[in-house]
Amino acid sequence: MKGSVGSILLVFGISITISANAQDNQPWRKYTISKKISDSSLNTKKLLHSKTKKALENNIAIFYLYKNGALVKPPKDSASDFFAAGCLCFKFNDTLLLNSGLGKYAGVGVGIKIYQDKFTSTLHANPGTMLTYKDKKSDSSYKRDITVLPEMQSLKLSKEPSFSSDEVIIGDLTATYKRFYQTVHHKDQSRVYSVRLIFKCKVTAMDSMKDATGMRQ
């Protein structure tokens, strides 16, 4: 199957202040290693319709998105079952932070943290400037963006990560996230998202990001 080209987006919205050691409130699980995981489906020429982009050769993902159980298809390519998306991976201290998103086409993205032999993930949603989200239907106030924890998640990697700069992480994430609510035409609608993310991401050190944010001592 072919994917949508128009949805390719490199997402830089990674929370670099998060340390895996401090995230006891998040649902961590062990990832598995599978020889069946490969980058054979992550061919940039095929995904980009022969328009190779150097920056995406090692930073690309196939993003399957389901909203309330229904497959979300790229709006400009109804024959495709998935979005082609950018993928970024940073090494921050002892943790790998991966991020992939769909930008204006779906307004959602997925973040993955890998620490030692375990991982966790979150779903991020942001429709733009509108205050449309809330965690519970009973909440009286809305917010512009929302981060949702998983109900279930599994991650398969092609090999054990070395947690070093410039290594390429190849993996397959499947997850379903907790219910939240979005107001549409003044009515609160339930949202439950599930994803499958097949990705290839090259690890970048966070030194330059630390300099940019003033975190380096």
Z-matrix of the N, CA and C atoms (Angstrom, degrees):
N
C 1 1.464
C 2 1.516 1 110.64
N 3 1.296 2 115.58 1 150.47
C 4 1.459 3 118.89 2 178.99
C 5 1.515 4 110.15 3 -98.59
N 6 1.327 5 115.89 4 157.86
C 7 1.455 6 120.72 5 -178.21
C 8 1.500 7 111.39 6 -114.50
N 9 1.326 8 115.62 7 168.74
C 10 1.451 9 120.80 8 179.95
C 11 1.516 10 110.75 9 -80.22
N 12 1.331 11 116.06 10 133.36
C 13 1.463 12 121.06 11 178.58
C 14 1.514 13 111.00 12 -83.83
N 15 1.324 14 116.27 13 -35.78
C 16 1.459 15 119.98 14 -172.55
C 17 1.499 16 114.52 15 -64.04
N 18 1.327 17 118.76 16 -16.10
C 19 1.457 18 120.60 17 -175.81
C 20 1.513 19 113.84 18 -93.02
N 21 1.328 20 117.88 19 4.59
C 22 1.464 21 119.44 20 -178.26
C 23 1.517 22 109.80 21 -67.68
N 24 1.327 23 115.15 22 124.56
C 25 1.453 24 120.59 23 -176.74
C 26 1.513 25 109.16 24 -150.86
N 27 1.322 26 116.33 25 128.45
C 28 1.464 27 120.35 26 173.53
C 29 1.515 28 108.30 27 -87.97
N 30 1.307 29 115.78 28 119.20
C 31 1.455 30 121.06 29 -173.73
C 32 1.523 31 109.92 30 -99.56
N 33 1.320 32 116.10 31 120.44
C 34 1.455 33 120.86 32 -178.12
C 35 1.528 34 112.26 33 -101.09
N 36 1.331 35 116.80 34 5.32
C 37 1.460 36 119.62 35 -176.16
C 38 1.504 37 113.57 36 -79.99
N 39 1.309 38 118.68 37 57.64
C 40 1.461 39 122.85 38 179.21
C 41 1.516 40 109.24 39 -97.77
N 42 1.305 41 116.64 40 133.88
C 43 1.464 42 120.74 41 179.24
C 44 1.518 43 109.43 42 -79.57
N 45 1.339 44 116.03 43 95.85
C 46 1.459 45 119.67 44 -171.21
C 47 1.523 46 112.64 45 -78.66
N 48 1.315 47 117.83 46 -7.56
C 49 1.452 48 119.47 47 -179.46
C 50 1.524 49 112.53 48 -86.27
N 51 1.336 50 117.25 49 -3.94
C 52 1.461 51 120.54 50 -176.96
C 53 1.520 52 110.06 51 -80.83
N 54 1.325 53 117.18 52 129.64
C 55 1.451 54 122.93 53 172.50
C 56 1.511 55 109.10 54 -112.08
N 57 1.322 56 116.46 55 133.99
C 58 1.463 57 120.14 56 -177.06
C 59 1.518 58 111.60 57 -59.06
N 60 1.313 59 117.44 58 -33.29
C 61 1.462 60 120.29 59 -177.48
C 62 1.525 61 112.47 60 -63.71
N 63 1.338 62 116.35 61 -23.53
C 64 1.459 63 119.52 62 -174.65
C 65 1.521 64 112.92 63 -98.13
N 66 1.332 65 117.85 64 0.74
C 67 1.453 66 120.51 65 -172.68
C 68 1.526 67 112.50 66 -99.61
N 69 1.342 68 116.70 67 54.46
C 70 1.458 69 120.78 68 -179.38
C 71 1.523 70 112.27 69 -67.87
N 72 1.325 71 117.53 70 -20.41
C 73 1.457 72 120.53 71 -177.27
C 74 1.526 73 112.22 72 -84.56
N 75 1.306 74 118.25 73 -3.61
C 76 1.456 75 120.69 74 -179.58
C 77 1.527 76 110.97 75 -98.51
N 78 1.333 77 116.37 76 149.20
C 79 1.467 78 120.26 77 -177.07
C 80 1.530 79 112.09 78 -80.16
N 81 1.305 80 116.31 79 98.25
C 82 1.461 81 121.48 80 179.38
C 83 1.518 82 110.22 81 -88.74
N 84 1.339 83 116.08 82 143.06
C 85 1.457 84 121.76 83 175.43
C 86 1.524 85 109.05 84 -136.59
N 87 1.306 86 116.78 85 159.55
C 88 1.455 87 120.20 86 176.13
C 89 1.528 88 110.06 87 -79.87
N 90 1.325 89 115.53 88 135.70
C 91 1.462 90 118.46 89 173.06
C 92 1.526 91 108.64 90 -83.96
N 93 1.320 92 116.16 91 165.34
C 94 1.461 93 121.43 92 178.35
C 95 1.526 94 109.47 93 -119.14
N 96 1.322 95 115.83 94 157.13
C 97 1.457 96 122.11 95 176.70
C 98 1.530 97 108.13 96 -106.22
N 99 1.325 98 115.32 97 129.19
C 100 1.459 99 120.12 98 -178.58
C 101 1.523 100 110.09 99 -134.95
N 102 1.332 101 115.48 100 129.78
C 103 1.460 102 120.38 101 177.23
C 104 1.526 103 111.61 102 -70.54
N 105 1.330 104 116.20 103 -14.66
C 106 1.468 105 119.98 104 179.49
C 107 1.526 106 112.19 105 -76.76
N 108 1.334 107 116.85 106 -14.97
C 109 1.463 108 120.56 107 179.31
C 110 1.523 109 108.87 108 -81.02
N 111 1.317 110 116.88 109 123.19
C 112 1.462 111 121.33 110 179.15
C 113 1.515 112 109.01 111 -146.47
N 114 1.321 113 115.47 112 173.55
C 115 1.467 114 120.25 113 178.73
C 116 1.522 115 111.83 114 -99.23
N 117 1.333 116 117.59 115 19.62
C 118 1.464 117 120.49 116 -176.11
C 119 1.526 118 112.49 117 -62.58
N 120 1.335 119 116.81 118 -30.73
C 121 1.466 120 119.96 119 179.47
C 122 1.517 121 112.23 120 -86.44
N 123 1.339 122 116.90 121 -8.62
C 124 1.460 123 121.11 122 -176.17
C 125 1.521 124 111.00 123 -99.04
N 126 1.295 125 115.84 124 54.29
C 127 1.462 126 123.11 125 179.13
C 128 1.521 127 108.51 126 -89.32
N 129 1.331 128 116.09 127 114.14
C 130 1.465 129 119.34 128 -175.02
C 131 1.522 130 112.84 129 -62.49
N 132 1.327 131 117.46 130 -35.17
C 133 1.463 132 119.55 131 -179.22
C 134 1.526 133 111.27 132 -65.09
N 135 1.346 134 115.70 133 -39.88
C 136 1.461 135 118.80 134 178.67
C 137 1.522 136 111.36 135 -72.14
N 138 1.330 137 116.44 136 -44.23
C 139 1.456 138 120.12 137 -178.20
C 140 1.521 139 112.33 138 -68.56
N 141 1.326 140 115.80 139 -31.95
C 142 1.466 141 120.42 140 -179.04
C 143 1.513 142 112.20 141 -99.75
N 144 1.335 143 116.45 142 16.24
C 145 1.455 144 121.24 143 179.75
C 146 1.524 145 111.46 144 54.18
N 147 1.343 146 114.56 145 50.89
C 148 1.475 147 123.82 146 175.65
C 149 1.517 148 114.02 147 71.81
N 150 1.325 149 118.00 148 5.40
C 151 1.463 150 120.87 149 177.56
C 152 1.526 151 108.83 150 -98.50
N 153 1.313 152 116.13 151 82.20
C 154 1.457 153 121.08 152 -175.82
C 155 1.530 154 110.84 153 -66.94
N 156 1.319 155 114.90 154 133.62
C 157 1.458 156 120.93 155 174.81
C 158 1.523 157 107.54 156 -120.77
N 159 1.331 158 116.19 157 117.13
C 160 1.450 159 121.89 158 -174.61
C 161 1.531 160 112.44 159 -53.45
N 162 1.315 161 116.53 160 -40.63
C 163 1.457 162 120.08 161 -176.08
C 164 1.521 163 112.74 162 -64.59
N 165 1.333 164 116.89 163 -20.25
C 166 1.458 165 120.06 164 -176.42
C 167 1.523 166 113.58 165 -102.10
N 168 1.318 167 118.04 166 -2.90
C 169 1.459 168 119.81 167 -176.15
C 170 1.525 169 112.41 168 -58.80
N 171 1.322 170 116.89 169 -37.43
C 172 1.460 171 120.99 170 178.27
C 173 1.523 172 111.92 171 -115.87
N 174 1.322 173 116.06 172 18.60
C 175 1.469 174 120.71 173 -179.00
C 176 1.521 175 109.59 174 -142.22
N 177 1.322 176 115.68 175 66.25
C 178 1.460 177 119.68 176 -173.43
C 179 1.522 178 109.61 177 -141.22
N 180 1.320 179 116.02 178 152.73
C 181 1.463 180 120.45 179 -177.70
C 182 1.521 181 110.57 180 -145.82
N 183 1.321 182 114.73 181 151.89
C 184 1.463 183 122.96 182 168.58
C 185 1.523 184 105.98 183 -102.49
N 186 1.324 185 116.98 184 121.01
C 187 1.458 186 122.75 185 -169.41
C 188 1.528 187 109.32 186 -117.53
N 189 1.351 188 116.10 187 107.03
C 190 1.464 189 121.64 188 172.65
C 191 1.528 190 107.74 189 -94.44
N 192 1.329 191 116.72 190 129.42
C 193 1.457 192 121.49 191 -176.69
C 194 1.530 193 109.84 192 -127.47
N 195 1.334 194 115.24 193 132.08
C 196 1.467 195 121.71 194 178.24
C 197 1.522 196 108.79 195 -123.76
N 198 1.330 197 116.31 196 128.27
C 199 1.467 198 121.63 197 177.34
C 200 1.519 199 108.88 198 -113.18
N 201 1.323 200 116.21 199 118.09
C 202 1.470 201 122.22 200 -177.06
C 203 1.529 202 111.26 201 52.59
N 204 1.329 203 115.54 202 39.07
C 205 1.453 204 121.54 203 176.30
C 206 1.511 205 115.62 204 87.65
N 207 1.328 206 117.70 205 -10.61
C 208 1.466 207 121.71 206 -177.74
C 209 1.525 208 110.48 207 -100.41
N 210 1.322 209 116.59 208 135.33
C 211 1.461 210 121.44 209 179.38
C 212 1.521 211 110.42 210 -66.18
N 213 1.334 212 116.13 211 130.15
C 214 1.469 213 121.68 212 174.90
C 215 1.520 214 107.76 213 -94.15
N 216 1.332 215 116.34 214 122.62
C 217 1.460 216 120.63 215 -178.36
C 218 1.521 217 110.73 216 -105.07
N 219 1.327 218 117.15 217 152.33
C 220 1.466 219 120.09 218 176.49
C 221 1.522 220 110.43 219 -57.72
N 222 1.333 221 118.66 220 131.47
C 223 1.473 222 121.11 221 -174.83
C 224 1.521 223 114.01 222 -64.90
N 225 1.337 224 117.12 223 -26.03
C 226 1.465 225 119.76 224 -178.40
C 227 1.520 226 112.71 225 -95.82
N 228 1.329 227 116.61 226 2.54
C 229 1.459 228 119.61 227 -177.49
C 230 1.526 229 108.38 228 -150.69
N 231 1.328 230 117.00 229 78.53
C 232 1.455 231 121.55 230 -174.64
C 233 1.519 232 112.89 231 -67.64
N 234 1.341 233 117.33 232 -13.69
C 235 1.459 234 120.30 233 178.68
C 236 1.522 235 112.13 234 -80.93
N 237 1.325 236 117.19 235 -12.12
C 238 1.460 237 121.43 236 -177.35
C 239 1.523 238 110.78 237 -92.81
N 240 1.327 239 116.05 238 143.69
C 241 1.460 240 121.34 239 177.64
C 242 1.517 241 112.64 240 -96.63
N 243 1.325 242 118.40 241 -5.36
C 244 1.463 243 120.72 242 -176.39
C 245 1.518 244 111.13 243 -143.06
N 246 1.323 245 114.37 244 164.34
C 247 1.458 246 122.86 245 173.20
C 248 1.525 247 108.58 246 -100.00
N 249 1.309 248 117.40 247 141.74
C 250 1.463 249 121.56 248 166.63
C 251 1.521 250 106.99 249 -89.47
N 252 1.323 251 117.04 250 128.66
C 253 1.467 252 120.78 251 -173.21
C 254 1.511 253 111.03 252 -136.82
N 255 1.318 254 116.02 253 157.80
C 256 1.452 255 120.65 254 172.91
C 257 1.525 256 110.18 255 -77.08
N 258 1.310 257 116.58 256 159.09
C 259 1.465 258 121.93 257 178.86
C 260 1.524 259 108.47 258 -141.76
N 261 1.317 260 116.63 259 134.20
C 262 1.456 261 121.78 260 178.39
C 263 1.518 262 109.99 261 -122.86
N 264 1.316 263 116.82 262 147.69
C 265 1.463 264 121.41 263 176.26
C 266 1.523 265 109.22 264 -139.45
N 267 1.327 266 116.24 265 126.05
C 268 1.455 267 122.36 266 177.32
C 269 1.518 268 110.07 267 -119.30
N 270 1.318 269 116.02 268 145.37
C 271 1.458 270 122.09 269 171.76
C 272 1.518 271 107.75 270 -98.43
N 273 1.327 272 116.13 271 118.82
C 274 1.458 273 121.21 272 179.53
C 275 1.521 274 107.86 273 -123.66
N 276 1.320 275 116.98 274 107.60
C 277 1.457 276 122.61 275 -174.02
C 278 1.527 277 109.75 276 56.24
N 279 1.329 278 117.38 277 -114.19
C 280 1.457 279 120.86 278 -176.07
C 281 1.528 280 112.58 279 -103.24
N 282 1.326 281 117.03 280 17.26
C 283 1.461 282 121.24 281 -172.11
C 284 1.520 283 111.13 282 -128.95
N 285 1.339 284 116.03 283 142.02
C 286 1.462 285 121.75 284 170.87
C 287 1.519 286 108.53 285 -97.48
N 288 1.328 287 116.74 286 130.89
C 289 1.457 288 123.13 287 179.24
C 290 1.525 289 108.50 288 -116.49
N 291 1.329 290 116.18 289 115.86
C 292 1.461 291 121.75 290 179.50
C 293 1.521 292 109.22 291 -112.45
N 294 1.330 293 115.76 292 147.35
C 295 1.447 294 119.73 293 -179.09
C 296 1.523 295 110.23 294 -148.42
N 297 1.326 296 116.24 295 136.94
C 298 1.457 297 121.82 296 175.08
C 299 1.522 298 107.95 297 -144.63
N 300 1.329 299 117.16 298 140.76
C 301 1.464 300 119.86 299 -176.74
C 302 1.508 301 113.10 300 -146.93
N 303 1.340 302 114.95 301 165.44
C 304 1.461 303 121.49 302 -176.05
C 305 1.519 304 113.23 303 -109.64
N 306 1.322 305 117.56 304 2.44
C 307 1.456 306 120.37 305 172.98
C 308 1.513 307 113.87 306 55.94
N 309 1.322 308 116.47 307 -137.86
C 310 1.469 309 121.80 308 -171.02
C 311 1.521 310 112.84 309 -68.43
N 312 1.318 311 118.77 310 -18.94
C 313 1.455 312 119.54 311 -176.15
C 314 1.521 313 112.90 312 -75.46
N 315 1.312 314 117.76 313 -31.06
C 316 1.460 315 119.88 314 -179.82
C 317 1.513 316 112.42 315 -134.75
N 318 1.338 317 117.28 316 -18.28
C 319 1.454 318 121.00 317 177.83
C 320 1.514 319 114.65 318 69.22
N 321 1.329 320 116.86 319 21.11
C 322 1.459 321 119.90 320 -179.92
C 323 1.519 322 110.43 321 -131.43
N 324 1.329 323 115.22 322 158.06
C 325 1.454 324 121.92 323 176.40
C 326 1.514 325 108.99 324 -150.37
N 327 1.321 326 115.77 325 166.35
C 328 1.456 327 121.67 326 -179.32
C 329 1.518 328 108.88 327 -126.56
N 330 1.323 329 116.15 328 134.92
C 331 1.452 330 122.07 329 174.38
C 332 1.516 331 110.09 330 -114.21
N 333 1.329 332 117.14 331 139.54
C 334 1.466 333 122.81 332 179.48
C 335 1.519 334 108.39 333 -126.10
N 336 1.318 335 116.54 334 133.63
C 337 1.456 336 121.44 335 173.07
C 338 1.519 337 108.69 336 -116.17
N 339 1.342 338 116.14 337 132.26
C 340 1.455 339 122.08 338 178.13
C 341 1.523 340 108.53 339 -120.10
N 342 1.314 341 115.27 340 124.87
C 343 1.471 342 121.56 341 -178.32
C 344 1.523 343 107.98 342 -136.52
N 345 1.334 344 116.11 343 120.86
C 346 1.463 345 121.76 344 -177.46
C 347 1.531 346 109.60 345 53.92
N 348 1.342 347 118.44 346 -116.92
C 349 1.459 348 120.20 347 -177.11
C 350 1.523 349 112.77 348 -108.06
N 351 1.340 350 116.44 349 20.66
C 352 1.456 351 119.09 350 -178.35
C 353 1.528 352 110.83 351 -135.93
N 354 1.336 353 114.52 352 170.98
C 355 1.470 354 120.26 353 -176.50
C 356 1.519 355 109.17 354 -149.14
N 357 1.306 356 115.52 355 165.11
C 358 1.457 357 122.69 356 166.76
C 359 1.522 358 108.04 357 -148.83
N 360 1.318 359 116.50 358 164.08
C 361 1.466 360 120.18 359 -178.56
C 362 1.520 361 109.91 360 -141.82
N 363 1.327 362 115.93 361 161.38
C 364 1.458 363 122.50 362 175.51
C 365 1.519 364 108.85 363 -140.90
N 366 1.315 365 115.14 364 154.62
C 367 1.461 366 122.22 365 173.21
C 368 1.515 367 108.32 366 -105.35
N 369 1.331 368 116.51 367 133.61
C 370 1.457 369 122.01 368 178.18
C 371 1.526 370 108.67 369 -115.46
N 372 1.330 371 116.64 370 133.67
C 373 1.467 372 120.77 371 177.97
C 374 1.520 373 109.17 372 -128.54
N 375 1.335 374 115.58 373 136.45
C 376 1.459 375 121.96 374 -179.95
C 377 1.520 376 108.69 375 -153.88
N 378 1.337 377 118.39 376 109.68
C 379 1.462 378 121.02 377 -177.69
C 380 1.520 379 114.32 378 -83.52
N 381 1.335 380 116.86 379 -4.68
C 382 1.465 381 119.48 380 -177.41
C 383 1.511 382 110.06 381 127.38
N 384 1.319 383 116.77 382 -123.63
C 385 1.466 384 120.90 383 -174.52
C 386 1.523 385 113.19 384 -97.04
N 387 1.318 386 118.79 385 -9.01
C 388 1.454 387 121.42 386 -174.60
C 389 1.529 388 111.61 387 -82.05
N 390 1.328 389 115.80 388 145.72
C 391 1.464 390 122.08 389 173.30
C 392 1.526 391 107.25 390 -90.44
N 393 1.331 392 116.29 391 97.81
C 394 1.468 393 118.84 392 -171.46
C 395 1.517 394 114.86 393 -124.91
N 396 1.334 395 119.30 394 -11.37
C 397 1.459 396 121.06 395 -171.54
C 398 1.520 397 112.66 396 -107.12
N 399 1.337 398 115.25 397 151.76
C 400 1.458 399 121.22 398 167.68
C 401 1.522 400 108.43 399 -152.47
N 402 1.327 401 115.18 400 152.67
C 403 1.457 402 120.70 401 -175.35
C 404 1.527 403 112.24 402 -72.54
N 405 1.332 404 116.11 403 -41.39
C 406 1.457 405 121.39 404 -178.08
C 407 1.521 406 110.17 405 -123.34
N 408 1.312 407 116.00 406 151.04
C 409 1.457 408 119.66 407 179.79
C 410 1.519 409 111.16 408 -63.84
N 411 1.330 410 116.78 409 -29.40
C 412 1.469 411 121.64 410 -178.66
C 413 1.526 412 112.92 411 -78.36
N 414 1.336 413 118.99 412 -11.21
C 415 1.467 414 121.31 413 179.08
C 416 1.528 415 110.33 414 -62.57
N 417 1.315 416 116.50 415 140.28
C 418 1.467 417 120.46 416 -177.44
C 419 1.524 418 112.87 417 -92.05
N 420 1.323 419 117.90 418 -17.62
C 421 1.460 420 120.52 419 -177.79
C 422 1.525 421 110.97 420 -117.42
N 423 1.335 422 114.58 421 153.95
C 424 1.453 423 121.79 422 -179.26
C 425 1.528 424 110.03 423 -111.04
N 426 1.323 425 115.84 424 161.67
C 427 1.464 426 120.87 425 177.36
C 428 1.519 427 110.67 426 -133.78
N 429 1.327 428 114.40 427 160.47
C 430 1.462 429 121.49 428 -174.07
C 431 1.524 430 112.23 429 -73.58
N 432 1.328 431 116.56 430 -37.77
C 433 1.463 432 119.53 431 179.60
C 434 1.522 433 109.26 432 -136.91
N 435 1.325 434 114.97 433 162.75
C 436 1.449 435 119.61 434 -175.95
C 437 1.522 436 109.45 435 -144.57
N 438 1.328 437 116.74 436 143.67
C 439 1.459 438 123.14 437 175.48
C 440 1.525 439 107.38 438 -118.27
N 441 1.331 440 116.48 439 128.46
C 442 1.461 441 121.45 440 -170.98
C 443 1.527 442 110.08 441 -122.21
N 444 1.330 443 116.13 442 133.97
C 445 1.456 444 121.74 443 177.53
C 446 1.528 445 110.89 444 -81.74
N 447 1.321 446 117.37 445 160.24
C 448 1.466 447 120.40 446 -177.21
C 449 1.527 448 113.12 447 -82.26
N 450 1.328 449 114.82 448 147.40
C 451 1.461 450 121.08 449 167.34
C 452 1.523 451 109.39 450 -83.87
N 453 1.332 452 115.49 451 -39.56
C 454 1.460 453 121.89 452 174.79
C 455 1.516 454 108.72 453 -146.54
N 456 1.336 455 116.47 454 151.66
C 457 1.462 456 120.21 455 -179.55
C 458 1.519 457 109.87 456 -160.59
N 459 1.320 458 115.07 457 147.49
C 460 1.464 459 120.61 458 174.28
C 461 1.521 460 107.90 459 -145.40
N 462 1.315 461 115.73 460 145.96
C 463 1.461 462 121.23 461 -179.15
C 464 1.518 463 109.41 462 -136.53
N 465 1.320 464 115.42 463 127.02
C 466 1.456 465 122.04 464 174.01
C 467 1.522 466 108.48 465 -113.83
N 468 1.324 467 116.58 466 132.53
C 469 1.454 468 122.32 467 177.43
C 470 1.522 469 109.39 468 -116.06
N 471 1.326 470 115.73 469 153.73
C 472 1.467 471 119.98 470 -179.29
C 473 1.520 472 111.90 471 -73.18
N 474 1.344 473 116.87 472 -25.29
C 475 1.469 474 121.73 473 178.94
C 476 1.522 475 108.84 474 -161.97
N 477 1.328 476 115.46 475 165.62
C 478 1.458 477 120.19 476 176.85
C 479 1.525 478 109.95 477 -64.18
N 480 1.322 479 118.65 478 128.17
C 481 1.466 480 119.58 479 177.07
C 482 1.525 481 111.31 480 -70.01
N 483 1.321 482 115.97 481 144.28
C 484 1.462 483 121.03 482 177.89
C 485 1.524 484 111.88 483 -93.19
N 486 1.343 485 116.68 484 -5.71
C 487 1.462 486 122.78 485 -179.53
C 488 1.525 487 111.16 486 57.27
N 489 1.324 488 115.47 487 41.22
C 490 1.456 489 121.30 488 179.36
C 491 1.525 490 110.31 489 -121.19
N 492 1.304 491 115.81 490 153.95
C 493 1.459 492 120.98 491 179.18
C 494 1.520 493 110.56 492 -65.01
N 495 1.305 494 115.56 493 145.57
C 496 1.463 495 124.78 494 175.91
C 497 1.530 496 114.15 495 76.95
N 498 1.344 497 119.19 496 -4.38
C 499 1.464 498 117.52 497 173.52
C 500 1.530 499 108.47 498 -72.99
N 501 1.320 500 116.39 499 154.43
C 502 1.458 501 122.03 500 -179.62
C 503 1.525 502 108.62 501 -106.41
N 504 1.320 503 115.73 502 122.82
C 505 1.463 504 122.21 503 179.75
C 506 1.526 505 108.35 504 -96.23
N 507 1.321 506 116.74 505 123.79
C 508 1.463 507 122.30 506 177.73
C 509 1.522 508 107.37 507 -117.36
N 510 1.324 509 116.90 508 126.41
C 511 1.452 510 118.86 509 -175.63
C 512 1.516 511 113.81 510 -155.89
N 513 1.340 512 114.05 511 175.71
C 514 1.467 513 122.64 512 -178.27
C 515 1.524 514 107.16 513 -140.83
N 516 1.331 515 116.37 514 109.62
C 517 1.460 516 122.59 515 179.97
C 518 1.526 517 110.08 516 -103.86
N 519 1.328 518 115.90 517 133.10
C 520 1.461 519 122.20 518 170.85
C 521 1.515 520 107.75 519 -124.69
N 522 1.340 521 117.36 520 130.06
C 523 1.460 522 119.55 521 -176.57
C 524 1.525 523 111.11 522 -155.52
N 525 1.326 524 115.05 523 149.52
C 526 1.460 525 123.07 524 169.80
C 527 1.519 526 106.93 525 -123.55
N 528 1.344 527 116.62 526 133.65
C 529 1.451 528 121.25 527 -172.08
C 530 1.530 529 112.07 528 -107.68
N 531 1.303 530 115.32 529 161.32
C 532 1.462 531 121.61 530 -175.32
C 533 1.535 532 111.30 531 -63.57
N 534 1.294 533 114.39 532 153.88
C 535 1.467 534 121.76 533 -179.92
C 536 1.529 535 110.69 534 -68.34
N 537 1.329 536 115.71 535 140.68
C 538 1.458 537 121.60 536 169.39
C 539 1.520 538 107.82 537 -142.70
N 540 1.331 539 116.93 538 -176.23
C 541 1.466 540 119.63 539 -173.82
C 542 1.520 541 110.72 540 -130.15
N 543 1.328 542 114.34 541 146.21
C 544 1.461 543 121.95 542 179.06
C 545 1.518 544 108.15 543 -133.39
N 546 1.332 545 115.94 544 132.02
C 547 1.456 546 119.16 545 178.72
C 548 1.524 547 109.71 546 -83.47
N 549 1.328 548 116.28 547 128.83
C 550 1.457 549 123.88 548 178.40
C 551 1.524 550 107.41 549 -132.62
N 552 1.332 551 116.51 550 119.08
C 553 1.469 552 121.57 551 -176.65
C 554 1.531 553 110.76 552 52.75
N 555 1.335 554 115.23 553 44.50
C 556 1.461 555 124.12 554 174.99
C 557 1.528 556 113.09 555 68.12
N 558 1.319 557 117.13 556 18.50
C 559 1.461 558 121.09 557 176.02
C 560 1.526 559 109.51 558 -124.71
N 561 1.319 560 116.46 559 136.26
C 562 1.460 561 121.00 560 179.10
C 563 1.527 562 110.16 561 -79.94
N 564 1.324 563 114.91 562 123.18
C 565 1.454 564 120.30 563 -179.77
C 566 1.529 565 109.73 564 -115.00
N 567 1.319 566 115.29 565 138.48
C 568 1.457 567 121.48 566 179.63
C 569 1.524 568 110.44 567 -71.72
N 570 1.338 569 115.22 568 141.58
C 571 1.458 570 120.86 569 178.55
C 572 1.534 571 109.41 570 -131.26
N 573 1.321 572 115.71 571 123.95
C 574 1.459 573 122.00 572 170.89
C 575 1.527 574 107.05 573 -130.41
N 576 1.315 575 116.81 574 115.28
C 577 1.461 576 121.40 575 -178.24
C 578 1.525 577 110.82 576 -104.64
N 579 1.326 578 114.72 577 140.57
C 580 1.460 579 122.59 578 170.13
C 581 1.518 580 107.75 579 -124.20
N 582 1.327 581 116.58 580 149.40
C 583 1.460 582 120.56 581 -179.16
C 584 1.521 583 110.32 582 -138.14
N 585 1.316 584 113.70 583 154.70
C 586 1.456 585 121.17 584 161.45
C 587 1.518 586 105.93 585 -130.25
N 588 1.311 587 116.23 586 123.08
C 589 1.458 588 121.93 587 -176.28
C 590 1.524 589 109.04 588 -122.39
N 591 1.328 590 116.23 589 112.61
C 592 1.466 591 122.23 590 174.51
C 593 1.527 592 105.96 591 -101.40
N 594 1.321 593 117.68 592 119.23
C 595 1.458 594 119.04 593 -167.42
C 596 1.524 595 113.00 594 -137.55
N 597 1.330 596 113.58 595 157.10
C 598 1.458 597 123.88 596 170.91
C 599 1.516 598 107.02 597 -136.03
N 600 1.334 599 117.04 598 114.58
C 601 1.463 600 120.95 599 -175.19
C 602 1.525 601 110.79 600 -131.62
N 603 1.305 602 116.00 601 132.13
C 604 1.456 603 121.51 602 176.07
C 605 1.519 604 109.99 603 -89.66
N 606 1.331 605 116.45 604 131.05
C 607 1.461 606 121.92 605 -175.04
C 608 1.517 607 110.39 606 -75.82
N 609 1.327 608 115.81 607 132.32
C 610 1.454 609 123.06 608 175.91
C 611 1.530 610 108.63 609 -117.79
N 612 1.321 611 117.47 610 137.25
C 613 1.465 612 120.62 611 177.48
C 614 1.520 613 109.57 612 -70.33
N 615 1.320 614 116.06 613 154.87
C 616 1.455 615 120.79 614 -176.67
C 617 1.518 616 113.67 615 -92.31
N 618 1.346 617 119.19 616 6.40
C 619 1.460 618 121.04 617 -176.35
C 620 1.520 619 112.15 618 -56.41
N 621 1.336 620 116.72 619 -45.40
C 622 1.465 621 119.71 620 -178.81
C 623 1.517 622 111.11 621 -66.94
N 624 1.342 623 116.53 622 -34.61
C 625 1.453 624 119.56 623 177.67
C 626 1.518 625 110.82 624 -68.39
N 627 1.341 626 117.21 625 -38.37
C 628 1.458 627 120.76 626 177.63
C 629 1.525 628 110.64 627 -61.05
N 630 1.343 629 116.44 628 -42.01
C 631 1.459 630 120.27 629 178.83
C 632 1.528 631 110.75 630 -61.77
N 633 1.354 632 114.22 631 -41.70
C 634 1.460 633 119.12 632 -175.35
C 635 1.535 634 111.77 633 -68.90
N 636 1.330 635 116.44 634 -29.59
C 637 1.462 636 119.36 635 -177.13
C 638 1.516 637 112.95 636 -100.72
N 639 1.344 638 117.32 637 0.80
C 640 1.449 639 120.65 638 179.68
C 641 1.500 640 114.83 639 74.26
N 642 1.346 641 117.17 640 20.29
C 643 1.457 642 120.50 641 -177.26
C 644 1.523 643 112.19 642 -83.34
N 645 1.316 644 117.17 643 -20.12
C 646 1.467 645 119.54 644 -178.27
C 647 1.530 646 109.47 645 -71.57
N 648 1.310 647 115.49 646 133.99
C 649 1.479 648 120.21 647 179.88
C 650 1.522 649 110.28 648 -88.04
